[in-house]
Amino acid sequence: MVLSRKWLSDYTDIDASPKEFADKMTMSGSKVESYRCPGDEIQNVVAGRVTDMWRHPDSDHLWVCMVDVGEGEDLQIVTGAQNVKVGDMVPVAKHKSLLPGGKRIEKGKLRGVKSAGMLCSLGELELDTHDFPYAIEDGIFIIQEECAPGDDIRPIIGADDVITEFEITNNRPDCLSVIGLAREAAVTFGTELKLHEPVVRGGGGNINDHLKIEIRSPELCPRYTGRMITDIRIEPSPKWMRQRLRAAGVRPINNIVDITNYVMLEYGQPMHAFDYACLEGGQIVVRTAEPGEDIATLDGTPRALTPDMLVIADGKKPVGVAGVMGGENSEITANTRYAVLESANFSGVSIRKTAAALNMRTDASSRYEKGLDPQNTYPAVQRACELVELLGAGTVMDGVIDIVAKPYEPTVLDLCPDRINALLGTDIPVDFMVKTLRDLGFTVEGERVTVPSWRSDVEHYSDLAEEVARFWGYDVIEPTDLRGGGMAGGLTEKQSLERLTDSVCRGMGFTEIYTYSFISPSDYDKIALPEEKRKSVTILNPLGEDTSVMRTSSLPSMLGTLAHNMLNRNMDVRLYELARVYLPGDEPLPEERLILTLGEYGGYDFFHLKGAVEALLRELRIPDVRFEAETANPSYHPGRCAVIRAGGDTVGVLGQIHPAVAANYGLGETLCAELDFLKLLEKRAAEAMYEPLPRFPAITRDIAVVCDSSVTVAALSDCIRRGGGETLRDVQLFDIYTGAPIPPGKRSTAFSLTLRSDEKTLTDDHADETVKNILALLESELGAVIR
Amino acid sequence: MREKLEKIKSEAMAALSAAAASDKLEALRVKYLGKKGEVTAILKQMGGLSPEERPIIGQLANQVRTEIEAAVAAKASELEKKLMEEKLRLEAVDVTIPGTPVCRGHRHPMTIVLDEVKDIFIGMGFTIAEGPEVELSVYDFDKLNIPVGHTVRDRRDTFYITEDEAVHLRCQTSPVQVRVMEVQKPPIRIISPGRVYRKDEVDATHSPMFHQFEGLVVDKGVTLGDLKGTLNTLVKKLYGPETKTRFRPHHFPFTEPSCEMDVQCFVCGGEGCRVCKGEGWIELLGCGMVHPKVLAGCGIDPDVYSGFAFGVGLERVTMRRFGIDDLRLIYENDMRFLQQF
């Protein structure tokens, strides 16, 4: 909402600088977005009278003018315009003057002739012929206003106003009007609100002899108020009205249209004028559209209407989309003699839906959709008629047709001053509460508060608390600490482990990323995800295909991020993300599963990432972890992928991304792991108790065995553990060797064994015996022989 | 003999002080103190002395021997020290050569701020509540006093999953508050951080997915003053104890009274500049007293309990904290960006 301070002063006298006005209004709840003084852009420009002129000696189109600017001595100014005559009053930008847009004017010479400034056109003052219809665009602005040479141009062209722009919240459509903001300003600054009751003389015959109004959808149109005007004379509206509309950002058109816009801005009530001659049957019917009906709206666009849309119709056809835009078929034209003025109240939800369906959000519809005051239709139409008479735009007919389809019932509340103070943590006197509410238009009788019709947002004592608080001052309410202390705050076990995981990952060199939860369906193709895993939560109205499904896999996000880094030549990248995937099931809501995803490229191999995963699992105390070859996960290299099992259950997958999948992202050798975080935590072991340090020394023995390459290290070390008995405390792989002299298809695997007893120092004989047993078992079970 | 001893001593001392290497020192020790050394030789000749002289010369000889021994030891330690110094000198390194690189990961700036926020609230007795991102409209709208037909429920603003609009991507983390209030009796002190979704095109300040942390306190006698106190604590801990705030009236469907909290512009200190668009203040969060309808809808008697709630955009706080000027950087995850944290 854009407010002119001049217009505001019709309703209340505020003596405050633009900044002070903005600050105080903001703090009482009408947030000021910005303010400007258009006149500040114009400096040292005055009215001047042309006293003499002759052709420039060196030009066939320039003129040399002598201009009286009230300084005793006339200024000599050269102009290229052809519409200036001696005796004309013109805007003169003197030496060192400033024009809108930051343009500076200085004296100089034009083709050798001195010029002490510039004569201005409308455009140079940021005006057009809507502001001054008697002027021309293409030439100097010949001023017809009352003024004398030397007068500051700003009041003459209405550029001496202060324009304040407010951000009005959705609950306060009443503040989308000069009167609404005047009421707020008056209470904020403690000034008097000067409301005005419109006076209409009438005299143009009786409306009831010409027009009938019927509301067939009372739920969608609680009230419809109409008046008629005859003998319309379409012409430009006067300067004061044009300037106020212009200040509010509305283009002046002609007197009738300007009046409807003026009243909308002043009263907050949208209005529309129909050409009576175009209303068949002399009637207005407010109804929903019939199937198949359509209308061309004022913007010239044909619109198909649907039966849930409210229209204004005559006896036969729609003549307007209610609350959105009038129809071309009943538009006011230069030939209009009779007009019907509509001032109606419509259901906000209905208007919003219609405007959205027709994709035409208008000034009127954006007001209606917030829910307007049903009691405002009558005063607004009266004001419009008053202005018609004031401007001589026509003759108002006697009588008002005011159909109330749904009677208005005011909201009545209890004041509850104690509860208001308890809620705010204040000690505000009841007198202050009562005065504030009364100033805002509430009726207060004892404890009984009647809410004004324009404040449908107030429905509870807590709403009254806000009304009181915002004028008491949010800033004088004392900040206090929470009482009742003693609440045990803290992280849950899961939340602590998330933090632990963060720090372990970071410590191992992985950097955290944040990626979008939604991906493109084509991402599933890129990672070759099996069909059965693609069933996703799909967004009905996505921004685009790229963000249209909720991911069932975190891999596309990770690979996409790695690819982005590759593209930016980051050569060594290791990332992790702890975030959700969304798995639809039978419930209305999907399962949101927390996944830890690791990804890296830049000279790393399978075992590098596996080492990191192992370290993380140790840190999280996940016991009984096994890695098993996984050849069937199409996102991964079939020979370099493992499922991760803990306590027998699958908790994740790890491996080198399949080269074809990596290539889809423009990546080379890339490693990723995906871990089901909550499943992992289920497996988490209890905190370890202290074990006494060994009292007896350990013996180590190294063994190397040769067997088929297909025998896994896990199988070998399992076998060693079983063969080693209880004194075998540790088995560490330290070498794998293939090549001569080992026969093809076989490999040599070397382990370091640690033997120790808690009862005694072990003997070499015992160690030899143990190794012998191990070797025997290795040979019998796995065909592995000592090298 | 006395003169002889004095002479030996002065010769020995001179030789010792001139000795520059440990092998030389050993030779001197043998020369004077060894079995065939000069002092030993004197002691061996003691037999030829008169009984009166013997103790005197003996004492003198022993004294000379002790002194030479001490001098040898001192010289030895001096030489050893020199040797060590020389060794250390040779071992010296250029300490300006960079250290061996240790691969270090980085916390995302959003996590840095969020962890800090969590800790601030934990310190005030809060716990952290979580909930689904794909949410029922009942929790995200109806129970938050956002009726059907309200603009935020529009398909232009909210991502819907089901045609009947019963399921959508939550546009705030407030449904978590509703879920908590339905199962937990007051007193309640929670914050609910998480991802939220609104239908905004990506640009420098908008993203269809972003993060919020919201807070909720419900108890007997909770006031607007408590809300101000709690949020002042948050801001002073996040941005420093001198940070100034202001609370402005505003409107949200689920709070009444409602406010927006601004922090004084950290660039101009309230004078008005480009960063704060001349206002002197930067809008940080929305908050208010929980609407009685919301409390009642969650089974909490608004005649007994009151509460406050607030919601903060984590991106906004993070960007302000680190001077990040483009929101897209947060989701691009470029290493050149992330490794700055």
Interface residues (C-beta under 8 A of the other chain):
Chain A: T26 M27 S28 G29 K31 S34 T169 N170 N171 R172 G348 V349 R352 K353 A356 E369 A422 L423 L424 G425 T426 D457 H460 S462 D463 A465 E466 A469 R470 Y474 D475 I477 E478 P479 T480 D481 L482 R483 G484 G485 G486 M487 A488 G489 G490 L491 T492 Q495 R499 D502 C505 R506 G507 M508 G509 F510 T511 E512 I513 Y514 T515 Y516 S517 F518 V537 T538 I539 L540 N541 P542 L543 T547 M550 T561 H564 N565 N568 N570 V573 R574 L575 Y576 R580 Y582 P588 L589 P590 E592
Chain B: C103 R104 G105 H106 R107 H108 M110 T111 D115 K118 F121 I122 G123 M124 G125 F126 T127 I128 P132 E133 V134 E135 L136 G149 T151 D154 R155 R156 F159 Y160 I161 T162 E163 A166 V167 L169 P187 R189 R195 Y197 K199 E201 P208 M209 V217 D219 K220 G221 V222 T223 L224 G225 D226 K228 G229 T230 N232 T233 R246 F247 R248 P249 H250 H251 E256 P257 S258 C259 E260 K277 G278 M289 H291 P292 K293 S306 I330 Y331 E332 N333 D334 M335 R336 L338 Q339
